[in-house]
Each structure stands twice: as C-alpha cells, then as structure tokens.
C-alpha cells in the first residue's frame, strides 16, 4: 500500500527557474478566521472566482523535449536510493576487536582538567557520548589522538584551547582529558533479499520483491527527472501577467496555520514559537521573510490551473476514488475529506493529473 501524496500548502515541486512577470501586491494584513486547506477552492479543486488563463500566458506548445541524459537513470542512482531506504533498518553494533580508524564513530567518556582541577563542561559525567572522527566538532587535536586506540583503553590526551574559544576562562589554556574508549559504533545493514522486502517494505512502499524494488525505484527516478525537466522548461517560458492576491494570501495563511500547529506541539503560542525558534518578533515578520516563497507557490498553483483550463482537465468523483484506491488501497477517502475538505483533495488530484498529462506530452530524445 502506498502513502497518499498530500502536499503542504506552500510546497514548490521544483525550483522555479525563470519567472517573467508578477503583479501581486505587497499587502499582508488580514483577519485570520479558522483556516482549512479547502478555503478559497471550488468543489472542482479550481480556485474560486479565478480564471487562470486571464493571468497566465502559456507557451504555444506544452510538449517538451527531454534530452537523453535527463531521463537515463544510472545503477548508481538506483543504488543510492536503495541504500537510503535500507539505512532506516540498520542495527547499531559495538565493535571491540580493532583499533580506531579515521571516520569511525566512537562511544567515549572523558574528564578534563586544567592544572589538575576539573572545569565546567569538561566531563561527560560517566554518561558517555558519541563522536565521529572527521565530523564531530571538538578542540583541534582532541579526536585525532583517538586514532589507533582500541576499545577498553583508558588514556590521557593533551590539548590547548584556542585563543578565541567561546569561554574566556578557557582561552589559550592547556588541558588534560582522561579518556575511556568504550567501543566503535557501526551500523549493520540487513541483507536485502525477497524475504526482507516482503516482511518490511511491501506494506509501506508496495515493493513485492528485490527485483520489483529496483525496477520501481528506477521508474520513479526516471519519472521524477522527466517531470522536473518538463516543469522547469515550461515555467521558464510562462508569463505571469498578474497573480490574484487571494492565492498569495492562501499561502500565507496556510503557512501560519502550519506554524500554529508547530507551536501547539511545543505547548506555546505562535508568537513565542517564532521568537524562540526563528528569532522573529511577529507573524508579519514571518510573512515578509517568506514573501518570495509564497509568491512562487501561488504562481505554481496558477500555472497548473491554467494548463488544466487549456486542456479541459477536471477531476470526477470516480477519478478521486480511483486516486485513493491506487495510492491508499481503498476508495473510501472520508477520513481525508474530514481533515482537508473535498475541494483540497480535488486540487491534489487535479495537480497530479495535470503533471501526468504534461509528462505524457513530453518527447524523450535519445
């Protein structure tokens, strides 16, 4: 069973390369009544009162030629995706029978002293900590002295705090650290075979075998590369004569709604969240800081609806049910409708349908 592809309201599906002209205003003040992702949408998934072709000039042809190097997927690309999936199933193991090598991850304890006296922050307190040689940021020379040591050893190392160290009391001081090296930590990735796939990957990813996993990933990478190229090409040729203010406002309100959810997770107000986690003093500052992203998102929505209008693409009830059957294994979308509203579900399926249509129109070069 696959997961449904319900994007966030501010999503940009590709990096928009060239946008020729926009006409939205800079005003961002409005009353935030309860927000739903279906706000401002018709039951069809189109934007209320918006005819996109009145605001967008599409290129004469929607058929894009995709060069061979774009849609050719290498075995290395497929393997990288497989490795990424398998990394989630890796089991941490502790190695005790070899010396430390550069790049290893180690579990250590240490106690630091200056002139024989411990100093604040200079000890793990016996709780242990993980460090990765070449990655973890420590005082120069600290981690290098662990190379060649073996798990189970206890030893001293000498370091000198830099003159510009953050704590003035430690700047330029020579320190001794008593180190206990507990073990070398490695992630052991399970063997990828048909049994592993059916036991762990079928329900979430829909893979039925190792071969099916490889072919599915290869196909997905190819389709993604083609889609990105087609969109990038078409968007570079689109002229946005104006962008309805309500589409930009939708992005702003959806974004604020998301951040309110984040704040609720931490049990604080939105303003407290913005100040603590983002260094911002108000919602207005957040809207100003994200103005470009919100504008591009609004343009992206407008572009897709313009294509839908030009090609007379709509989403029927049958198409909505079929989308859920394919992606969720059931045609019953009532739970998602309660969460998002049917207009937003129609918008999601409309966008997918438009993208599929544009890919179908593409010409694949050798």
Steps between C-alpha positions, in 0.01 A plus 500: 500500500638839405470820697280775363682795358332790683740795468529788743337821388829679437672221310709579192539181303809624319732798518330754278770619267373802309182695582440784258250732669282518810238746600399424859494770766716513812210531749501219760257607775177301536272347759589137569171316553525118535690368201440194283707385204177506302453873562467691174453189286204396287359150539689420177840580655526819295553835677180690578435782257836452326544433130870426485530563126403863567822535701741259329635486146598141428750403228349407165598136547489302822706219348857507634795306362689322778870432419631148544733579793200636695282189482776239511536355851832347603538193724686725746194725535277203567745356751520831685123494546509139616780580745294787638203272564711223650675745734174527697525130580863503608575363845761670717781267603801560724839386371758408764770311311680753281680835529328830422519627141441848367127543434391258773217579739603438861332481837725669755508655845742771600595723791695817432729684739709816490793513744355187659158652565178408317318778315137561413385318187818293481349163591239257370419408858516131420197531269699428186485689173531417131762669284579448131857561393516751220143620563443587865630845591738488797814687599771462237703186567249343740350240268817443300664354812238225513615345171682171557358452849294189578169454681544441873802729527524788747758768419578870521521752218631858506334789315519878499184709486514756217551866585154584365319220685144586602569483875750776586617306808625218277658704221858390434501257795669159482270217610531130569214266420477153651332293231318168526434345160199271538453385142484569128143541380400366160164466330437150371266505200290184455530295185264615227312201361144409407415392854619830646298695242174314563543517879599866524440698181186368333241670721655847497671513159303242307813308395435129445857374451859621477471519121169687522659745746784572258274542199249714690771734627656525155162586350425756772836672452444517124150640538617754756785618276266532203241688705759742640640569154157552345390734778826692502483550125136607491528731800796674339273580205193608697404866538307586818314818411360519852450274800166519684557625851283223646747233385785673680283552807418129496872416515555742787206375703584135439856568613383673819260212563792256473711702742209518744498120496876497567452738791220286640730199491739688730214629716571867426336780303588574139675825595705315763592235243609760245716680754655186653556287191524752217616823660198690365290749694167470317293315243544797268876449511452133409276592207752758378790252529313237297343735245704366207426135581129571542491692170670217313261248654203710390643522148548125493136441594391753240711336229354155564144630491576688177613172339190326637278771348678490164481119481150477655627278783258435786478251786187287524380318810608178331851639442525606865399154619742340253785719629442379855462140388837516323688686772323386819355165410144618562253721317364631831653845545255622767772527767714721278197701394427573866859618552556701183162551334401357163600813301861461616498129416373594154782757472761235583364255244459780243867595537612137469283461190645814342855385571429156354352666192806719450729201534290307249546788254880498543728367229792289623815557297772237467 
